[in-house]
Amino acid sequence: TGMAFRVPTSDVSVVDLTVELDKPAKYDEICAAMKAASEAPGIGETLAYTDEKVVSTDFRGCGSSSIFDAEAGIALDGTFVKVVSWYDNEYGYTCNMLRFAKHVAA
């Protein structure tokens, strides 16, 4: 299950996603995989990673589609985890449209 809800800023939103995994995984393994994915060529513009203490306004003007927040998630048990991701609803969308236009034009 999961939900996205508006936070009290004009642009930034957050996704709170609760997932039941097929295989057990530790939360630090999930974080490491997300960090590695965010550093992969061609992915960094779309997926970002933070392990800092942050608030919604920290993501204003961020062009990534999703900023994985390692500090906000938790492993509820071996196969049940909650992950949190931020995004700038306006600027991030605009950046996505520009990335898409470049892809189509290529």
C-alpha distances in whole Angstrom, upper triangle without the diagonal:
4,7,11,13,17,19,23,24,26,24,21,17,15,11,9,6,5,6,9,12,15,17,18,18,19,17,21,21,17,19,22,21,19,23,25,23,23,27,27,30,28,25,26,26,23,21,22,22,23,23,25,25,24,23,22,26,26,24,26,28,26,26,23,20,18,19,17,18,19,20,17,14,14,14,13,15,17,14,11,10,9,11,12,14,17,19,22,21,25,27,24,24,27,27,25,27,30,29,28,32,33,32,33,36,37
4,7,10,14,15,19,21,22,20,17,14,11,7,6,4,5,8,11,14,17,19,19,19,19,17,20,21,17,18,21,20,18,21,23,21,21,25,26,28,27,23,24,24,20,18,20,19,20,21,23,22,21,20,18,22,22,21,23,24,22,23,20,17,15,16,15,15,17,18,14,13,14,15,14,17,18,15,12,11,9,9,10,11,14,15,18,18,21,23,20,20,24,24,22,25,28,27,26,30,31,30,31,35,35
4,6,10,12,16,17,19,17,15,11,9,6,5,6,9,11,15,17,21,23,23,22,22,20,22,23,19,20,23,22,20,22,25,23,22,26,27,29,27,24,24,23,20,19,20,20,20,21,22,21,19,18,16,20,21,19,20,22,21,21,19,16,14,16,15,15,17,18,15,14,16,17,17,20,21,19,16,14,11,11,10,11,12,14,16,15,19,21,19,19,22,23,21,23,26,26,25,29,30,29,31,34,35
4,7,9,13,14,15,13,11,7,6,4,6,8,11,14,18,20,23,25,25,24,24,21,23,24,20,20,23,22,19,22,24,22,21,25,26,28,26,22,22,21,18,17,18,18,19,20,21,20,18,16,13,16,18,16,17,19,18,18,16,14,12,14,14,14,17,18,14,14,17,19,19,22,24,22,18,16,13,12,10,9,10,10,13,11,15,17,15,15,19,20,18,21,24,23,23,26,28,27,29,32,33
4,6,10,11,12,12,10,6,6,7,8,11,14,17,21,23,26,28,28,27,26,23,25,26,23,22,26,25,22,24,27,25,23,27,28,30,28,25,24,23,20,19,19,20,20,21,21,20,17,14,12,15,17,15,16,18,18,19,18,16,14,15,16,15,18,18,15,16,18,21,21,24,26,24,21,19,15,14,11,11,10,11,12,11,15,17,16,16,20,21,20,22,25,25,25,28,30,30,31,34,35
4,7,8,9,9,7,5,7,9,11,14,17,21,24,26,30,31,31,29,29,25,27,29,25,24,27,27,23,25,28,26,24,28,29,30,28,25,24,23,20,20,20,20,20,22,21,19,16,13,10,12,15,13,14,16,16,18,17,16,15,15,17,16,20,19,16,18,21,24,24,27,29,28,24,22,18,16,13,12,10,11,11,9,12,15,15,15,18,20,20,21,24,24,25,27,29,30,31,33,35
4,6,8,9,7,6,7,10,12,15,18,22,25,27,31,32,31,29,28,25,26,28,25,23,27,27,23,24,28,26,24,27,29,31,29,26,24,23,21,20,19,19,18,20,19,16,13,10,7,10,12,12,12,15,16,18,18,17,15,15,16,15,18,17,15,17,20,23,24,27,29,28,25,22,18,17,13,12,10,11,11,11,14,16,16,17,19,21,21,23,25,26,27,29,31,31,33,35,36
4,7,9,8,9,11,14,15,19,22,25,29,31,35,36,35,33,32,28,29,31,28,26,30,30,26,27,30,29,27,30,32,33,31,28,27,25,24,23,22,22,20,22,20,18,14,11,8,9,13,13,12,16,17,19,20,19,18,18,19,18,21,20,17,20,23,26,27,31,33,32,28,25,21,20,17,16,13,13,12,13,14,16,17,19,21,22,23,25,27,28,29,31,33,33,35,37,38
4,6,6,8,11,14,17,20,23,27,30,32,36,37,36,34,32,29,30,31,28,26,29,29,26,26,29,28,25,28,30,31,29,26,24,23,21,21,20,21,19,21,19,17,14,10,7,7,11,10,9,12,14,16,17,17,17,16,19,18,21,20,18,21,24,28,29,32,34,33,30,27,23,21,17,15,12,12,10,10,12,13,14,16,18,19,20,22,24,25,26,28,30,31,32,34,36
4,6,9,12,16,19,22,25,28,32,34,37,38,38,36,35,31,32,33,30,28,31,31,27,27,30,29,26,29,31,31,29,26,24,22,21,21,21,22,21,24,22,21,17,13,10,9,13,11,9,11,14,16,17,17,17,17,20,20,23,23,21,24,27,30,31,35,36,35,32,29,25,23,19,17,14,12,9,9,9,11,13,14,15,17,19,20,22,23,24,26,28,29,30,32,34
4,7,10,14,17,20,23,26,30,31,34,36,35,33,32,29,29,31,27,25,28,28,24,24,27,25,22,25,27,27,25,23,21,18,17,18,17,19,19,21,20,19,16,13,9,9,11,9,7,9,10,12,13,13,14,14,17,17,21,21,19,22,25,28,30,33,34,33,30,27,23,21,17,14,11,8,6,5,6,8,9,11,12,14,15,17,18,20,21,23,24,25,27,28,30
4,7,10,14,17,20,23,26,28,31,32,32,29,29,25,26,27,24,22,25,24,21,21,24,22,20,23,25,25,23,21,19,17,16,15,15,16,15,18,17,16,12,10,6,7,9,7,6,9,9,11,12,11,11,11,14,14,17,18,16,18,22,25,26,29,31,29,26,23,20,17,13,11,7,6,4,6,8,9,9,11,13,14,15,17,19,20,21,23,25,25,27,29,30
4,7,10,13,17,19,23,25,28,29,29,27,26,23,24,25,22,20,23,23,19,20,23,21,19,23,24,26,24,20,19,18,16,15,15,16,15,18,17,16,13,11,7,10,11,9,10,12,12,13,12,11,10,11,12,13,16,16,14,16,19,22,23,26,28,26,23,20,17,14,11,9,6,6,6,6,10,12,11,12,15,16,16,18,20,20,21,24,25,26,27,30,31
4,7,10,13,16,20,21,25,26,25,23,23,19,21,22,18,17,20,20,17,18,21,19,18,21,23,25,23,20,19,18,15,14,14,14,14,15,16,15,12,10,8,11,12,10,12,14,13,14,13,11,9,9,10,10,13,14,11,12,15,18,20,23,24,22,20,16,13,10,7,6,4,6,9,9,13,14,12,14,17,17,17,20,22,21,22,25,27,26,28,31,32
4,6,10,12,16,18,21,23,22,21,20,17,19,20,16,16,19,18,15,17,20,18,17,21,22,24,22,19,19,18,15,13,14,14,15,16,17,17,14,13,12,15,15,13,15,17,15,16,14,11,9,10,9,10,13,14,11,11,14,16,17,20,21,19,16,14,10,8,6,5,6,8,11,11,15,16,14,15,19,19,17,20,23,22,22,25,27,26,28,31,31
4,7,10,14,16,19,21,20,18,18,15,18,19,15,15,19,18,15,18,21,19,19,22,24,26,25,21,21,21,18,16,16,15,15,16,17,16,15,14,13,17,17,16,18,20,18,19,17,15,12,12,10,10,12,13,9,8,11,13,14,17,18,17,13,11,7,6,5,7,9,12,15,15,19,20,18,19,22,22,21,24,26,25,26,29,30,29,31,34,34
4,6,10,12,16,17,17,16,16,14,17,17,13,14,18,16,14,17,20,18,18,22,23,25,24,20,21,21,18,16,16,16,16,17,19,19,18,18,17,20,20,18,21,23,20,21,18,15,12,13,11,12,13,14,11,9,11,12,12,15,16,14,11,8,6,5,6,8,11,14,17,17,21,22,19,20,24,23,21,24,27,25,25,29,30,29,30,34,34
4,7,10,13,15,14,14,14,13,16,16,13,15,18,17,16,19,21,20,20,24,25,27,27,23,23,24,21,19,19,18,19,19,21,20,20,20,20,23,23,22,24,26,24,24,21,19,16,16,14,14,14,15,12,9,9,10,9,12,13,10,7,6,4,6,9,12,15,17,21,21,25,26,23,24,27,27,25,28,30,29,29,32,33,32,33,37,37
4,6,10,11,12,12,13,12,15,15,12,14,17,15,15,18,20,18,20,23,23,26,26,22,23,24,21,19,20,19,20,20,23,23,23,23,23,26,26,24,27,28,25,25,22,20,17,17,15,15,15,17,15,11,11,10,10,11,11,8,6,5,6,8,11,13,17,19,23,23,27,28,24,25,28,28,25,28,31,29,28,32,33,31,33,36,36
4,7,9,9,10,13,13,16,15,13,16,18,17,17,20,21,20,22,25,25,28,28,25,26,27,24,22,23,21,23,22,25,26,26,26,26,30,29,28,30,32,29,29,25,23,20,21,18,18,18,19,17,14,12,10,10,9,9,5,4,7,9,11,15,17,21,23,27,27,30,31,28,28,32,31,29,31,34,31,31,35,36,33,35,39,38
4,5,7,8,11,12,15,13,11,14,16,14,15,19,19,18,21,23,23,26,26,23,25,26,23,21,22,21,22,22,25,26,26,28,28,31,30,28,31,32,29,29,25,23,20,21,18,19,17,20,18,15,13,11,11,10,8,5,6,8,11,12,16,18,21,24,28,28,31,32,28,29,32,31,28,31,33,31,31,34,35,32,34,38,37
4,7,9,13,14,17,15,13,17,18,16,17,21,21,20,23,25,24,27,27,25,26,28,25,23,25,24,25,25,29,30,30,31,31,34,33,31,35,35,32,32,28,26,23,24,21,22,21,23,22,18,17,14,14,13,10,7,9,11,14,16,19,21,25,27,31,31,34,35,31,31,35,33,31,33,35,33,32,36,36,33,35,39,37
4,6,10,12,15,12,12,16,16,15,17,20,19,19,22,24,24,27,28,25,26,29,26,23,24,23,25,24,28,29,30,31,32,35,33,32,35,36,33,32,28,27,24,24,21,22,20,22,22,18,16,13,14,11,8,6,10,12,15,16,20,22,26,28,32,32,36,36,32,33,36,34,32,35,37,34,34,37,37,35,37,40,39
4,7,10,12,10,10,14,15,14,16,19,19,19,22,24,24,28,28,25,27,29,27,24,24,22,23,22,25,27,28,30,30,34,32,31,34,36,32,32,29,27,24,24,20,20,18,20,20,16,14,10,11,8,5,5,8,10,14,15,19,21,25,28,31,32,36,36,32,33,37,35,33,36,38,35,35,39,39,36,39,42,40
4,6,8,6,7,10,11,11,13,15,16,17,19,21,21,25,26,23,24,26,24,21,21,19,20,19,22,23,25,27,28,31,29,28,32,33,29,29,26,25,21,21,17,17,15,17,17,13,12,9,11,9,6,6,9,9,12,13,17,19,22,25,29,30,34,33,30,31,34,33,31,34,35,33,33,37,37,34,37,40,38
4,5,5,7,9,10,11,13,14,16,17,19,20,21,25,26,23,23,26,24,21,20,17,18,16,19,21,22,25,26,29,27,27,30,32,28,29,26,25,21,20,16,16,13,14,15,12,9,7,10,9,7,8,10,9,12,12,16,18,22,25,28,30,33,33,30,32,35,33,31,35,36,33,34,38,37,36,38,41,40
4,5,5,6,9,10,11,12,14,15,16,19,20,24,25,21,21,24,22,18,17,14,14,13,16,17,19,21,22,25,23,23,27,28,25,26,22,22,18,17,13,12,9,10,11,8,7,5,9,9,9,10,10,7,9,9,12,15,18,21,25,27,30,30,27,29,32,30,28,32,33,31,32,36,35,34,37,39,38
4,5,5,6,9,10,10,12,14,15,17,18,22,24,20,20,23,21,18,16,13,13,11,15,16,18,21,23,25,23,23,27,28,24,25,22,22,19,16,13,12,9,10,12,10,9,9,13,13,12,13,13,11,12,12,14,16,19,22,25,28,31,30,27,29,32,30,29,32,33,30,32,36,35,33,37,39,37
4,5,5,6,9,10,10,12,14,15,17,20,22,19,19,22,21,17,17,14,15,14,17,19,21,24,25,27,25,24,28,29,25,26,22,22,19,17,14,14,11,13,15,12,12,11,14,13,11,12,13,12,13,13,15,17,20,23,26,28,31,30,27,29,32,29,28,32,32,29,31,34,33,32,35,37,36
4,5,5,6,9,10,11,12,14,15,19,20,17,17,20,18,14,14,12,13,13,16,18,19,21,22,25,23,22,25,26,23,23,19,19,15,14,11,11,9,12,13,10,10,9,13,13,11,11,12,9,11,9,12,13,17,19,23,25,28,27,24,26,28,26,25,28,29,27,28,31,31,29,32,35,33
4,5,5,6,9,10,10,12,14,18,19,16,15,18,17,13,12,9,10,9,13,15,16,19,20,22,20,19,23,23,20,21,17,17,14,12,8,9,6,9,11,9,10,11,14,15,14,14,14,11,11,9,11,12,15,18,21,23,26,25,22,24,27,25,24,27,28,26,27,31,30,29,32,34,33
4,5,5,6,9,10,11,12,16,18,15,15,18,17,13,12,10,11,11,14,17,19,22,23,25,22,21,25,25,21,22,18,19,16,14,11,12,9,12,15,13,14,14,18,18,16,16,17,14,15,13,15,15,18,20,23,26,28,27,24,26,28,26,25,28,29,26,28,31,30,28,32,34,32
4,5,5,6,9,10,11,14,16,13,13,17,15,12,12,10,13,13,17,20,20,23,23,25,23,21,25,25,21,21,17,17,15,14,11,13,11,15,16,14,15,15,18,18,16,16,16,14,15,13,14,14,17,19,23,25,27,26,22,24,27,24,23,26,27,24,25,29,27,26,29,31,29
4,5,5,6,9,10,13,14,11,11,14,12,9,8,7,10,11,15,17,17,20,20,22,19,18,21,21,18,17,14,14,11,10,7,10,9,13,14,12,14,15,18,19,17,17,17,14,14,11,12,11,14,15,19,21,23,22,19,21,23,21,19,23,24,21,22,26,25,24,27,29,28
4,5,5,6,9,12,14,11,10,13,12,9,8,6,8,9,13,16,16,19,20,21,18,17,21,21,17,17,14,15,12,10,8,10,9,13,14,14,16,17,20,21,20,20,20,17,16,13,14,13,15,16,19,22,24,22,19,22,24,21,20,24,24,21,23,26,25,24,28,29,28
4,5,5,6,10,12,10,10,13,13,10,10,9,12,13,16,20,20,23,23,25,22,20,23,23,19,19,15,16,14,13,12,14,13,16,18,17,19,19,23,23,21,21,21,19,19,16,17,16,18,19,22,24,26,24,21,23,25,22,21,24,24,21,23,26,25,23,27,28,26
4,5,5,9,10,7,8,11,10,8,9,9,12,14,18,21,20,23,22,24,21,19,22,21,18,17,13,13,12,12,11,14,13,17,18,17,19,19,23,23,22,20,21,18,18,15,16,14,16,17,20,22,24,22,18,20,22,19,18,21,21,18,20,23,22,20,23,25,24
4,6,8,9,6,5,8,8,5,5,6,10,13,15,18,18,20,20,21,18,16,19,18,14,13,10,11,10,9,9,12,12,16,17,17,19,20,24,25,24,23,22,19,19,15,15,13,14,14,17,19,21,19,16,18,20,16,16,19,19,16,18,21,20,19,23,24,23
4,6,8,7,6,9,10,8,8,9,12,14,17,20,20,22,22,23,20,18,21,20,16,15,12,14,13,12,12,15,15,18,20,20,22,23,26,27,26,25,25,22,22,18,18,16,17,18,20,22,24,21,18,21,22,18,18,21,20,17,20,23,21,20,23,25,23
4,6,6,6,10,10,9,10,12,15,17,20,23,23,25,25,26,23,21,23,22,18,17,14,15,14,14,14,17,17,21,22,22,24,24,28,28,26,25,26,23,23,20,20,18,19,19,21,23,25,22,19,21,22,19,18,21,20,16,18,21,19,18,21,23,21
4,6,7,9,11,11,12,14,18,20,23,26,25,27,27,27,24,22,24,22,18,16,14,15,16,16,17,20,21,24,25,25,27,28,31,32,30,29,29,27,26,23,23,20,21,20,22,24,24,22,19,20,21,17,17,19,18,14,17,19,16,15,19,20,17
4,6,7,8,9,11,14,18,21,23,26,25,26,25,26,23,20,22,20,16,14,12,13,14,15,16,20,21,24,25,25,27,28,32,32,31,29,29,27,26,22,22,19,19,18,19,21,21,19,16,17,18,14,13,15,14,11,13,15,13,12,15,16,14
4,6,5,6,8,11,15,18,20,23,22,23,22,23,21,18,20,18,14,12,9,10,11,12,13,16,17,21,22,21,24,25,28,29,27,26,26,23,22,19,18,15,16,15,17,19,20,18,14,16,17,13,12,15,15,11,13,16,15,13,17,19,17
4,5,5,6,9,12,15,17,20,19,21,20,20,18,15,17,15,12,10,8,10,10,10,12,15,16,19,20,20,23,25,28,29,28,27,26,23,22,18,17,14,15,14,15,18,19,16,13,15,16,13,12,16,15,12,15,17,16,15,19,20,19
4,6,7,11,14,17,19,21,19,21,19,19,17,14,15,13,10,7,5,8,9,10,13,16,18,21,21,22,25,27,30,31,31,29,28,25,23,20,18,15,14,12,13,15,15,13,10,12,12,9,9,12,11,9,12,14,13,13,17,18,17
4,7,10,14,17,19,21,19,20,18,19,17,14,15,14,10,8,5,5,6,8,11,14,17,20,20,20,23,24,27,29,28,26,25,22,21,17,16,12,12,10,12,13,14,12,9,11,12,9,8,11,12,9,11,14,14,13,16,18,18
4,7,10,14,16,18,17,18,17,18,16,13,15,14,11,9,6,6,5,6,7,11,13,16,16,16,19,21,24,25,25,23,22,19,18,14,13,10,10,10,12,14,16,14,11,13,15,12,11,15,15,13,15,18,18,17,20,22,21
4,7,11,12,15,14,15,15,16,13,11,14,13,9,9,6,8,6,4,6,9,11,14,14,15,18,20,23,25,25,24,23,19,17,14,12,9,9,10,12,15,17,15,12,15,16,14,14,17,17,15,18,21,20,20,23,25,24
4,7,9,12,12,14,14,16,13,11,15,15,12,13,10,11,8,5,5,6,7,10,12,12,15,18,21,23,22,22,21,17,16,12,11,9,10,11,14,17,19,17,15,18,20,17,17,21,21,19,21,24,24,23,27,28,28
4,6,8,8,11,13,14,11,11,14,15,12,14,12,14,11,7,6,5,6,8,10,11,14,17,20,22,23,23,21,18,16,12,11,10,10,12,15,18,20,18,16,20,21,19,20,23,24,22,24,27,27,27,30,31,31
4,7,8,12,14,16,13,13,17,18,16,18,16,17,14,10,8,6,5,5,9,10,13,15,19,21,21,22,20,17,15,12,11,11,12,15,18,21,23,22,20,23,25,23,23,27,27,26,28,31,30,30,33,35,34
4,6,10,12,13,10,12,16,17,15,18,17,18,15,12,11,8,8,7,10,12,15,18,21,23,24,25,23,19,17,15,13,13,13,16,17,21,23,22,20,24,25,23,24,28,28,27,29,32,32,32,35,37,36
4,7,11,12,10,12,15,18,16,19,18,19,17,13,12,9,9,7,9,12,14,18,20,23,25,25,23,19,17,15,13,13,13,16,17,20,23,22,21,24,26,25,26,29,30,29,31,34,34,34,37,39,38
4,7,8,6,9,12,14,13,17,16,17,14,11,11,8,10,9,9,13,16,19,22,25,26,26,24,20,17,15,12,11,10,13,14,17,19,18,18,21,23,22,23,26,27,26,29,31,31,32,35,36,36
4,6,6,8,10,14,13,16,16,17,15,12,13,10,13,11,10,14,17,21,23,26,28,27,25,21,18,16,12,12,10,12,12,15,17,17,17,20,22,21,22,25,26,26,28,31,31,32,34,36,37
4,5,6,8,11,11,14,14,14,13,11,13,11,14,13,12,15,19,22,24,27,29,28,25,22,18,16,12,11,8,9,9,11,14,14,14,16,18,18,20,22,24,24,26,28,29,30,32,34,34
4,5,5,9,10,14,14,16,15,13,15,14,17,16,15,18,22,26,27,31,32,31,29,25,22,19,15,14,10,10,9,12,13,13,14,17,18,18,20,22,23,24,26,28,28,30,32,33,34
4,6,9,9,12,13,15,13,11,13,12,15,14,14,17,21,24,27,30,31,30,28,24,21,18,15,13,10,10,10,13,14,13,13,17,18,17,19,22,22,22,25,27,27,28,31,32,33
4,6,5,9,9,11,10,8,11,11,15,15,14,17,21,24,26,29,30,29,27,23,20,17,13,11,7,7,6,10,11,10,10,13,14,14,15,18,19,19,21,23,24,25,27,29,29
4,6,9,11,12,12,11,15,15,18,18,18,21,24,28,30,33,34,33,30,27,23,20,16,14,10,8,6,9,9,8,9,12,13,13,15,17,18,19,21,23,23,25,27,28,29
4,6,9,11,12,12,16,16,20,21,20,23,26,30,32,35,35,34,32,28,25,22,18,15,12,9,6,9,8,6,7,11,10,10,13,15,15,16,18,20,20,22,24,25,26
4,6,8,9,9,12,14,17,18,18,20,24,27,29,32,32,31,29,25,23,19,16,12,10,7,6,9,10,7,6,10,11,9,11,14,14,14,17,19,19,20,23,24,24
4,7,9,10,13,15,19,20,20,22,25,28,30,33,33,31,30,26,24,20,17,13,11,8,7,9,9,6,4,8,8,5,8,11,10,10,13,15,15,16,19,20,20
4,5,7,10,13,16,18,18,19,22,25,27,29,29,28,26,23,20,17,14,11,9,7,8,10,11,9,6,9,10,7,8,11,12,11,13,16,16,16,19,20,21
4,7,10,13,16,18,18,18,21,23,26,28,28,26,24,21,19,15,13,9,8,6,8,9,10,9,6,7,10,8,7,11,12,11,12,15,16,16,18,20,21
4,6,9,12,15,14,14,18,20,22,24,24,23,21,18,15,12,9,6,6,5,8,10,13,12,8,10,13,12,11,14,16,14,16,19,19,19,21,24,24
4,6,9,12,11,12,16,18,21,23,23,22,21,17,15,11,8,5,5,6,9,12,14,13,10,13,16,14,14,17,18,17,19,22,22,22,24,26,26
4,6,9,9,9,12,15,18,20,20,19,17,14,11,8,6,4,7,9,13,15,18,17,14,16,19,17,17,20,21,20,21,25,25,24,27,29,29
4,6,6,7,10,13,16,19,19,19,17,13,11,8,6,6,7,11,14,16,19,19,16,19,22,20,20,23,24,23,25,28,28,27,30,32,32
4,6,6,8,11,14,16,17,17,16,12,10,8,8,9,11,14,18,20,23,22,20,22,25,23,23,27,27,26,27,31,30,30,33,35,34
4,6,8,11,14,17,18,19,17,13,11,9,9,10,12,16,18,21,24,24,21,24,27,25,25,29,30,28,30,33,33,33,36,38,37
4,7,11,13,16,17,17,15,11,9,7,6,9,10,14,17,19,22,23,20,23,26,25,24,28,29,28,30,33,33,33,35,38,37
4,7,9,12,14,14,11,8,5,4,6,9,12,16,19,21,24,24,22,24,27,26,25,28,30,28,30,33,33,32,35,37,37
4,6,9,11,11,9,6,5,7,9,12,16,19,23,24,28,28,25,27,30,29,28,32,33,31,33,36,36,35,38,40,40
4,5,7,8,6,4,6,9,12,15,18,22,26,27,30,31,28,29,33,31,30,34,35,33,34,38,38,36,39,42,41
4,7,8,5,5,7,11,14,17,20,24,27,28,32,33,30,31,35,34,32,36,38,36,36,40,40,39,41,44,43
4,6,5,7,10,13,16,20,23,27,30,31,35,35,32,34,37,36,34,38,40,37,38,42,42,40,42,45,44
4,6,8,11,14,18,20,24,27,31,32,36,36,33,34,37,36,34,37,39,36,37,41,41,39,41,44,43
4,6,10,13,16,19,23,26,29,30,34,34,31,32,35,34,32,35,37,34,34,38,38,36,38,42,41
4,7,10,14,17,20,23,27,28,31,32,29,30,33,32,30,33,36,33,34,37,38,36,38,41,40
4,6,10,13,17,20,24,24,28,29,26,27,30,29,27,31,33,31,31,35,35,34,36,39,38
4,7,10,14,17,20,21,25,26,23,24,28,27,25,29,31,29,29,33,34,32,35,37,37
4,7,10,14,17,18,22,22,19,21,24,23,22,25,27,25,26,30,30,29,31,34,34
4,7,10,14,15,19,19,17,18,22,21,20,23,25,24,25,28,29,28,30,33,33
4,7,11,12,16,16,13,15,18,17,16,20,21,20,21,25,25,25,27,29,30
4,7,9,12,12,10,13,16,15,15,18,20,19,20,23,24,24,26,29,29
4,6,9,9,7,9,12,11,11,14,16,16,17,20,21,21,23,25,26
4,6,6,5,7,10,10,11,13,15,15,17,19,20,21,23,25,26
4,6,6,6,9,10,11,12,15,15,16,18,20,21,22,24,26
4,6,5,6,9,10,11,13,14,15,17,19,20,21,23,25
4,5,5,6,9,10,11,12,14,15,17,18,20,21,23
4,5,5,6,9,10,11,12,14,15,16,18,20,21
4,5,5,6,9,10,10,12,14,15,16,18,20
4,5,5,6,9,10,11,13,14,15,17,19
4,5,5,6,9,10,11,12,14,15,17
4,5,5,6,9,10,10,12,14,15
4,5,5,6,9,10,10,12,14
4,5,5,6,9,10,10,12
4,6,5,6,9,10,11
4,5,5,6,9,10
4,5,5,6,9
4,6,5,6
4,5,5
4,6
4
